[in-house]
Amino acid sequence: MKGTVTDLRNEVRYLAEEAFHRKLISGYGDGANEKEYQIVFNGKPRHLSLAQARSFLSDLVARCDRN
């Protein structure tokens, strides 16, 4: 299970870096616990589970790619 959380966190970190460099989000980082991630979107910090963060960031990057 630990490897799965680590893999998911790495994927979220990669997506967050991609979204940040495309100026889709203004900040990101680890959350209060190992299964949480913080994303700053539209000036507001959002604390999401790793699965929610992956989904949110994937959709955001994909939407940018379509435009």
C-alpha positions, 0 to 999 in steps of 0.5 A: 500500500505504501508504494501505491501512495508514493506512486500516486503522490509522484504522479500528482506532483508531476501533474501539479508541476505541469499545471504550474508551468502552464500557469493553470494553478498558482501553487501546490505542495504536500498536505497535512498528511501523506494522503492529502495534497494542496493546490492553489487555484484561482487564489484559493488553497484547496486541500484534496485527497491524492486521488481527487488532486490527480483527477482535478489536475488531469482534467485541468491539463487536458482542458488546456491541451484541447484549447 
